[in-house]
Amino acid sequence: MGSFAQKVWHHSLIRFLLVGVLNTIVGLSATYLLLNLAGLSYWAATFAGNCIGAVVSYFLNKTFTFRDNQGIGKSWWRFVVVMLASYVLAYSIGLQAAHWVLLRFTDDPRWLENAAVLVGAGLYTIANYVGHKFFTFR
């Protein structure tokens, strides 16, 4: 691999985004299944989906993204703090943003909640990266 390609590959943001793709597939799939097929509420579905994705995310980010050598006990509680703070912030903003934008077009709660999940997932990814880089796996 060339020098530039090695620098890109070894950058934690690139590895975080790759892990994020897998984590997003797992977490969003679970969220949408729980929201639309199981009939869980927005908050229950997004929380459960994010918890499922968080388990995948923790182990991949610990070993692959940030190459963290500290014990699980030291980093796990930090991971949970960042995950919960990111979740509350991102999905609250996502729900409000979806309502603000989509209420002009529809009042169907399924459309609003499904859109809010996407907005929240994007914000959650950003908040997670910052929190894990500078707090969890520093």
Backbone as a printed PyTorch tensor [residue, N CA C, xyz], in Angstrom:
tensor([[[  0.8430,  -1.1780,   0.0000],
         [  0.0000,   0.0000,   0.0000],
         [  0.8850,   1.2370,   0.0000]],

        [[  0.5150,   2.2210,  -0.7950],
         [  1.2960,   3.4490,  -0.8610],
         [  1.2020,   4.2450,   0.4220]],

        [[  2.0610,   5.2290,   0.5660],
         [  2.1290,   6.0340,   1.7770],
         [  0.7970,   6.7290,   2.0720]],

        [[  0.1920,   7.3420,   1.0370],
         [ -1.0900,   8.0360,   1.2280],
         [ -2.1890,   7.0570,   1.6310]],

        [[ -2.2410,   5.9160,   0.9440],
         [ -3.2650,   4.9100,   1.2460],
         [ -3.0950,   4.3700,   2.6640]],

        [[ -1.8480,   4.1840,   3.1040],
         [ -1.6040,   3.7090,   4.4600],
         [ -2.0690,   4.7350,   5.4860]],

        [[ -1.8110,   6.0110,   5.2320],
         [ -2.2480,   7.0570,   6.1560],
         [ -3.7650,   7.1020,   6.2540]],

        [[ -4.4230,   6.9680,   5.1160],
         [ -5.8890,   6.9800,   5.1160],
         [ -6.4140,   5.7850,   5.8890]],

        [[ -5.8930,   4.5880,   5.5930],
         [ -6.3590,   3.3680,   6.2450],
         [ -6.1250,   3.4150,   7.7520]],

        [[ -5.0220,   4.0020,   8.1730],
         [ -4.6900,   4.0280,   9.5910],
         [ -5.3530,   5.1720,  10.3370]],

        [[ -6.0930,   6.0180,   9.6550],
         [ -6.7990,   7.1100,  10.3240],
         [ -8.0340,   6.5470,  11.0220]],

        [[ -8.2040,   6.8820,  12.2880],
         [ -9.2960,   6.2960,  13.0640],
         [-10.6720,   6.6570,  12.5130]],

        [[-10.8090,   7.8090,  11.8770],
         [-12.1180,   8.1920,  11.3300],
         [-12.5270,   7.2370,  10.2080]],

        [[-11.6030,   6.8480,   9.3470],
         [-11.9080,   5.9190,   8.2580],
         [-12.3320,   4.5660,   8.8310]],

        [[-11.5700,   4.0740,   9.7970],
         [-11.9300,   2.7950,  10.4210],
         [-13.2620,   2.9080,  11.1590]],

        [[-13.4890,   4.0420,  11.8140],
         [-14.7520,   4.2690,  12.5160],
         [-15.9200,   4.2480,  11.5330]],

        [[-15.7520,   4.8430,  10.3680],
         [-16.8240,   4.8560,   9.3690],
         [-17.1030,   3.4490,   8.8340]],

        [[-16.0530,   2.6530,   8.6400],
         [-16.2550,   1.2720,   8.1930],
         [-17.0130,   0.4530,   9.2400]],

        [[-16.6050,   0.5830,  10.4890],
         [-17.3240,  -0.0840,  11.5690],
         [-18.7530,   0.4640,  11.6360]],

        [[-18.8900,   1.7580,  11.4170],
         [-20.1960,   2.3920,  11.4550],
         [-21.1550,   1.8570,  10.4150]],

        [[-20.6400,   1.4930,   9.2470],
         [-21.5020,   0.9110,   8.2100],
         [-22.1030,  -0.3960,   8.7260]],

        [[-21.2500,  -1.2490,   9.2710],
         [-21.7390,  -2.5220,   9.8060],
         [-22.6780,  -2.2850,  10.9940]],

        [[-22.2690,  -1.4220,  11.8970],
         [-23.0810,  -1.1060,  13.0650],
         [-24.4290,  -0.5110,  12.6450]],

        [[-24.4280,   0.3250,  11.6300],
         [-25.6680,   0.9340,  11.1480],
         [-26.5920,  -0.1150,  10.5500]],

        [[-26.0420,  -1.0240,   9.7830],
         [-26.8620,  -2.1010,   9.2100],
         [-27.5260,  -2.9100,  10.3330]],

        [[-26.7440,  -3.2730,  11.3310],
         [-27.2700,  -4.0690,  12.4420],
         [-28.2800,  -3.2580,  13.2580]],

        [[-27.8830,  -2.0730,  13.6960],
         [-28.7330,  -1.2650,  14.5670],
         [-30.0000,  -0.7540,  13.9030]],

        [[-29.8730,  -0.2240,  12.6780],
         [-31.0650,   0.2830,  11.9870],
         [-32.0060,  -0.8440,  11.5770]],

        [[-31.4510,  -1.9660,  11.1820],
         [-32.3100,  -3.1110,  10.8450],
         [-33.1310,  -3.5190,  12.0590]],

        [[-32.4820,  -3.6290,  13.1890],
         [-33.2000,  -3.9780,  14.4170],
         [-34.2310,  -2.9130,  14.7680]],

        [[-33.8470,  -1.6430,  14.6550],
         [-34.7650,  -0.5470,  14.9830],
         [-35.9990,  -0.5770,  14.1000]],

        [[-35.7960,  -0.6750,  12.7840],
         [-36.9390,  -0.6690,  11.8700],
         [-37.8130,  -1.9140,  12.0350]],

        [[-37.2140,  -3.0610,  12.3060],
         [-38.0040,  -4.2670,  12.5640],
         [-38.8440,  -4.1010,  13.8300]],

        [[-38.2400,  -3.5640,  14.8690],
         [-38.9600,  -3.3740,  16.1280],
         [-40.0390,  -2.2950,  16.0080]],

        [[-39.7470,  -1.2370,  15.2560],
         [-40.7000,  -0.1390,  15.0940],
         [-41.8710,  -0.5380,  14.2030]],

        [[-41.5710,  -1.1390,  13.0550],
         [-42.5940,  -1.3850,  12.0470],
         [-43.2420,  -2.7640,  12.1060]],

        [[-42.4990,  -3.7860,  12.5040],
         [-43.0750,  -5.1360,  12.5530],
         [-43.5130,  -5.5370,  13.9630]],

        [[-42.7020,  -5.2130,  14.9450],
         [-43.0510,  -5.5890,  16.3150],
         [-43.9800,  -4.5750,  16.9720]],

        [[-44.0730,  -3.3770,  16.3820],
         [-44.9900,  -2.3690,  16.9050],
         [-44.5120,  -1.6410,  18.1460]],

        [[-43.2030,  -1.6850,  18.4230],
         [-42.6880,  -0.9450,  19.5720],
         [-42.7780,   0.5510,  19.3090]],

        [[-42.7710,   1.3340,  20.3690],
         [-42.7840,   2.7910,  20.2410],
         [-41.4540,   3.2840,  19.6610]],

        [[-41.4430,   4.5260,  19.2120],
         [-40.2260,   5.1520,  18.6790],
         [-39.0740,   5.0000,  19.6730]],

        [[-39.3080,   5.3870,  20.9300],
         [-38.2350,   5.3750,  21.9230],
         [-37.7840,   3.9620,  22.2550]],

        [[-38.7030,   3.0300,  22.3940],
         [-38.3320,   1.6400,  22.7070],
         [-37.5630,   1.0030,  21.5430]],

        [[-38.0400,   1.2280,  20.3220],
         [-37.3910,   0.6390,  19.1460],
         [-36.0030,   1.2170,  18.9180]],

        [[-35.8710,   2.5450,  19.0090],
         [-34.5550,   3.1490,  18.7810],
         [-33.5770,   2.7800,  19.8930]],

        [[-34.0570,   2.7060,  21.1230],
         [-33.1630,   2.3350,  22.2230],
         [-32.6900,   0.8910,  22.0770]],

        [[-33.6230,  -0.0270,  21.8190],
         [-33.2550,  -1.4420,  21.6660],
         [-32.3360,  -1.6430,  20.4630]],

        [[-32.6600,  -1.0110,  19.3380],
         [-31.8230,  -1.1260,  18.1440],
         [-30.4230,  -0.5950,  18.3770]],

        [[-30.3320,   0.5180,  19.0920],
         [-29.0160,   1.0840,  19.3860],
         [-28.2480,   0.2330,  20.3750]],

        [[-28.9170,  -0.3940,  21.3040],
         [-28.2250,  -1.2990,  22.2410],
         [-27.6580,  -2.5010,  21.4960]],

        [[-28.4270,  -3.0440,  20.5860],
         [-27.9480,  -4.1870,  19.7950],
         [-26.7370,  -3.7680,  18.9610]],

        [[-26.8590,  -2.6320,  18.2790],
         [-25.7400,  -2.1330,  17.4950],
         [-24.5480,  -1.7460,  18.3520]],

        [[-24.7990,  -1.3030,  19.5720],
         [-23.7210,  -0.8600,  20.4580],
         [-22.8030,  -2.0060,  20.8600]],

        [[-23.3580,  -3.1730,  21.0340],
         [-22.5210,  -4.3270,  21.3890],
         [-21.5400,  -4.6190,  20.2510]],

        [[-22.0550,  -4.6240,  19.0260],
         [-21.1860,  -4.8150,  17.8570],
         [-20.1600,  -3.6870,  17.7880]],

        [[-20.6400,  -2.4700,  17.9390],
         [-19.7890,  -1.2870,  17.8450],
         [-18.6740,  -1.2930,  18.8850]],

        [[-19.0060,  -1.6290,  20.1230],
         [-18.0020,  -1.6030,  21.1860],
         [-16.8010,  -2.4800,  20.8550]],

        [[-17.0750,  -3.7150,  20.5230],
         [-15.9640,  -4.6470,  20.3020],
         [-15.1760,  -4.3090,  19.0360]],

        [[-15.8500,  -3.8870,  17.9730],
         [-15.1210,  -3.5220,  16.7520],
         [-14.3470,  -2.2160,  16.9310]],

        [[-14.9530,  -1.2260,  17.5870],
         [-14.2360,   0.0310,  17.7980],
         [-13.0700,  -0.1400,  18.7630]],

        [[-13.2620,  -0.9370,  19.7850],
         [-12.1870,  -1.1680,  20.7550],
         [-10.9740,  -1.8190,  20.0970]],

        [[-11.2230,  -2.8490,  19.3100],
         [-10.1070,  -3.6090,  18.7590],
         [ -9.6090,  -3.0860,  17.4150]],

        [[-10.5010,  -2.6560,  16.5500],
         [-10.1320,  -2.2900,  15.1860],
         [ -9.9620,  -0.7800,  14.9950]],

        [[-10.9330,   0.0040,  15.4150],
         [-10.8960,   1.4410,  15.1410],
         [ -9.8460,   2.1600,  15.9620]],

        [[ -9.9550,   2.0490,  17.2750],
         [ -9.0840,   2.8190,  18.1600],
         [ -7.9380,   1.9920,  18.7230]],

        [[ -7.9360,   0.6840,  18.4420],
         [ -6.8650,  -0.2210,  18.8700],
         [ -6.5120,  -0.0200,  20.3410]],

        [[ -7.5520,  -0.0940,  21.1370],
         [ -7.4620,   0.1740,  22.5630],
         [ -7.0050,  -1.0770,  23.3050]],

        [[ -6.0170,  -0.9160,  24.1940],
         [ -5.4790,  -2.0470,  24.9350],
         [ -5.9420,  -2.0920,  26.3820]],

        [[ -6.6770,  -1.0640,  26.8210],
         [ -7.1320,  -1.0880,  28.2160],
         [ -8.1920,  -2.1710,  28.4050]],

        [[ -8.3500,  -2.6030,  29.6140],
         [ -9.3060,  -3.6610,  29.9040],
         [-10.7350,  -3.2300,  29.6030]],

        [[-11.5930,  -4.2170,  29.4200],
         [-12.9960,  -3.9370,  29.1200],
         [-13.6270,  -3.1330,  30.2490]],

        [[-13.2940,  -3.4510,  31.4850],
         [-13.8660,  -2.7530,  32.6400],
         [-13.6280,  -1.2630,  32.6140]],

        [[-12.4780,  -0.8430,  32.1360],
         [-12.1580,   0.5830,  32.1170],
         [-12.8500,   1.3180,  30.9720]],

        [[-12.9730,   0.6780,  29.8310],
         [-13.5640,   1.3780,  28.6890],
         [-15.0620,   1.1550,  28.5480]],

        [[-15.6190,   0.0580,  29.0880],
         [-17.0340,  -0.2530,  28.8820],
         [-17.9440,   0.8090,  29.4940]],

        [[-17.6710,   1.2530,  30.7280],
         [-18.5400,   2.2520,  31.3510],
         [-18.4720,   3.5720,  30.5920]],

        [[-17.2970,   3.9130,  30.0670],
         [-17.1810,   5.1330,  29.2630],
         [-17.9750,   4.9930,  27.9640]],

        [[-17.9120,   3.8180,  27.3740],
         [-18.6560,   3.5440,  26.1500],
         [-20.1490,   3.7270,  26.3920]],

        [[-20.6460,   3.2030,  27.4980],
         [-22.0700,   3.3150,  27.8240],
         [-22.4640,   4.7750,  28.0460]],

        [[-21.6240,   5.5380,  28.7390],
         [-21.9130,   6.9600,  28.9670],
         [-22.0150,   7.7080,  27.6410]],

        [[-21.0550,   7.4800,  26.7550],
         [-21.0730,   8.1530,  25.4450],
         [-22.2790,   7.6920,  24.6310]],

        [[-22.5560,   6.3930,  24.6330],
         [-23.6850,   5.8650,  23.8730],
         [-25.0000,   6.4750,  24.3570]],

        [[-25.2130,   6.5020,  25.6680],
         [-26.4670,   7.0340,  26.2050],
         [-26.6130,   8.5350,  25.9470]],

        [[-25.5410,   9.2780,  26.1600],
         [-25.5960,  10.7240,  25.9120],
         [-25.8410,  11.0010,  24.4260]],

        [[-25.1540,  10.2750,  23.5640],
         [-25.3370,  10.4360,  22.1180],
         [-26.7580,  10.0570,  21.7190]],

        [[-27.2640,   8.9770,  22.2900],
         [-28.6190,   8.5130,  21.9720],
         [-29.6690,   9.5640,  22.3250]],

        [[-29.6420,  10.0320,  23.5550],
         [-30.6510,  10.9990,  24.0020],
         [-30.5810,  12.2760,  23.1650]],

        [[-29.3870,  12.7770,  22.9750],
         [-29.2010,  14.0000,  22.1940],
         [-29.6380,  13.8150,  20.7450]],

        [[-29.1200,  12.7960,  20.0850],
         [-29.3470,  12.6090,  18.6490],
         [-30.8050,  12.2750,  18.3300]],

        [[-31.3870,  11.3540,  19.0770],
         [-32.7390,  10.9310,  18.7410],
         [-33.7950,  11.9330,  19.2020]],

        [[-33.5000,  12.7430,  20.2010],
         [-34.4080,  13.8460,  20.5670],
         [-34.4130,  14.9000,  19.4690]],

        [[-33.2260,  15.2730,  19.0210],
         [-33.1220,  16.2530,  17.9310],
         [-33.7220,  15.6860,  16.6510]],

        [[-33.4480,  14.4120,  16.3590],
         [-33.9970,  13.7700,  15.1570],
         [-35.5130,  13.7850,  15.1380]],

        [[-36.1260,  13.4900,  16.2650],
         [-37.5860,  13.4760,  16.3470],
         [-38.1530,  14.8770,  16.1620]],

        [[-37.5300,  15.8510,  16.8030],
         [-37.9980,  17.2360,  16.6600],
         [-37.8130,  17.7410,  15.2320]],

        [[-36.6800,  17.4470,  14.6330],
         [-36.4160,  17.8860,  13.2580],
         [-37.3930,  17.2520,  12.2800]],

        [[-37.6590,  15.9640,  12.4390],
         [-38.6050,  15.2840,  11.5450],
         [-39.9940,  15.8770,  11.6940]],

        [[-40.4010,  16.1390,  12.9080],
         [-41.7180,  16.7500,  13.1160],
         [-41.7730,  18.1370,  12.4950]],

        [[-40.7320,  18.9020,  12.6960],
         [-40.7160,  20.2720,  12.1920],
         [-40.7960,  20.2990,  10.6610]],

        [[-40.0530,  19.4290,  10.0050],
         [-40.0210,  19.4080,   8.5420],
         [-41.2270,  18.6800,   7.9590]],

        [[-41.5140,  17.4820,   8.4380],
         [-42.5280,  16.6450,   7.7970],
         [-43.9640,  17.0000,   8.1560]],

        [[-44.1910,  17.6810,   9.2660],
         [-45.5700,  18.0420,   9.6060],
         [-46.1970,  18.9590,   8.5630]],

        [[-45.3780,  19.5950,   7.7580],
         [-45.8840,  20.4300,   6.6720],
         [-46.4780,  19.5670,   5.5440]],

        [[-46.0790,  18.2820,   5.5060],
         [-46.4800,  17.4010,   4.4080],
         [-47.3940,  16.2540,   4.8410]],

        [[-47.2270,  15.7730,   6.0650],
         [-48.0200,  14.6310,   6.5220],
         [-48.1570,  14.6670,   8.0340]],

        [[-49.2160,  14.0790,   8.5260],
         [-49.3500,  13.9300,   9.9680],
         [-49.3390,  12.4510,  10.3660]],

        [[-48.9270,  11.6070,   9.4280],
         [-48.8290,  10.1680,   9.6800],
         [-47.6220,   9.9020,  10.5840]],

        [[-47.8590,   9.4380,  11.8070],
         [-46.7440,   9.2310,  12.7380],
         [-45.7090,   8.2240,  12.2460]],

        [[-46.1070,   7.2680,  11.4120],
         [-45.1330,   6.2890,  10.8960],
         [-44.0870,   6.9760,  10.0250]],

        [[-44.5210,   7.9010,   9.1620],
         [-43.5660,   8.6390,   8.3290],
         [-42.6530,   9.4990,   9.1860]],

        [[-43.2360,  10.1780,  10.1560],
         [-42.4500,  11.0540,  11.0220],
         [-41.4080,  10.2570,  11.8110]],

        [[-41.8200,   9.1380,  12.3860],
         [-40.8940,   8.3580,  13.1930],
         [-39.8140,   7.6760,  12.3580]],

        [[-40.1700,   7.1930,  11.1810],
         [-39.1620,   6.5690,  10.3130],
         [-38.1370,   7.5930,   9.8390]],

        [[-38.5770,   8.7950,   9.5080],
         [-37.6420,   9.8660,   9.1210],
         [-36.7800,  10.2710,  10.3150]],

        [[-37.3960,  10.3420,  11.4880],
         [-36.6540,  10.7210,  12.6930],
         [-35.5530,   9.7190,  13.0060]],

        [[-35.8040,   8.4420,  12.7430],
         [-34.7770,   7.4130,  12.9650],
         [-33.5520,   7.7080,  12.1000]],

        [[-33.7570,   8.0640,  10.8360],
         [-32.6160,   8.3570,   9.9520],
         [-31.8400,   9.5840,  10.4060]],

        [[-32.5540,  10.6540,  10.7430],
         [-31.8810,  11.8760,  11.2100],
         [-31.1240,  11.5800,  12.5050]],

        [[-31.7860,  10.8990,  13.4240],
         [-31.1480,  10.5560,  14.6930],
         [-29.9180,   9.6870,  14.5020]],

        [[-29.9800,   8.7410,  13.5760],
         [-28.8340,   7.8590,  13.3240],
         [-27.6240,   8.6440,  12.8290]],

        [[-27.8540,   9.6180,  11.9640],
         [-26.7510,  10.4480,  11.4810],
         [-26.1190,  11.2630,  12.5960]],

        [[-26.9550,  11.8930,  13.4110],
         [-26.4450,  12.6870,  14.5320],
         [-25.7590,  11.8050,  15.5720]],

        [[-26.3000,  10.6250,  15.7810],
         [-25.7460,   9.6610,  16.7320],
         [-24.3310,   9.2570,  16.3040]],

        [[-24.1280,   9.0460,  15.0180],
         [-22.8150,   8.6640,  14.5000],
         [-21.7780,   9.7410,  14.7960]],

        [[-22.1320,  10.9890,  14.5460],
         [-21.2060,  12.1030,  14.7910],
         [-20.8750,  12.2190,  16.2750]],

        [[-21.9030,  12.2180,  17.1080],
         [-21.6880,  12.3410,  18.5520],
         [-20.8700,  11.1750,  19.0930]],

        [[-21.1430,   9.9730,  18.5970],
         [-20.4080,   8.7870,  19.0320],
         [-18.9300,   8.8820,  18.6970]],

        [[-18.6140,   9.2730,  17.4720],
         [-17.2030,   9.3500,  17.0850],
         [-16.4470,  10.3030,  18.0060]],

        [[-16.9870,  11.4760,  18.1980],
         [-16.3260,  12.4740,  19.0370],
         [-16.1740,  11.9520,  20.4660]],

        [[-17.2440,  11.3970,  21.0130],
         [-17.1870,  10.8950,  22.3840],
         [-16.2280,   9.7370,  22.5660]],

        [[-16.2210,   8.7970,  21.6240],
         [-15.3420,   7.6510,  21.7590],
         [-13.8820,   8.0150,  21.5050]],

        [[-13.6510,   8.8970,  20.5780],
         [-12.2670,   9.2930,  20.2650],
         [-11.6300,  10.0370,  21.4480]],

        [[-12.3880,  10.9470,  22.0450],
         [-11.8080,  11.8110,  23.0690],
         [-12.1170,  11.4140,  24.5110]],

        [[-12.9910,  10.4170,  24.6990],
         [-13.3270,  10.0130,  26.0710],
         [-13.1750,   8.5080,  26.2800]],

        [[-13.8450,   7.7140,  25.5060],
         [-13.8810,   6.2730,  25.7390],
         [-12.5340,   5.5980,  25.4890]],

        [[-11.9660,   5.8170,  24.3180],
         [-10.7650,   5.0920,  23.8990],
         [ -9.5560,   6.0060,  23.7840]],

        [[ -9.4370,   6.9830,  24.6190],
         [ -8.3090,   7.9210,  24.5230],
         [ -7.0610,   7.3400,  25.1070]]])
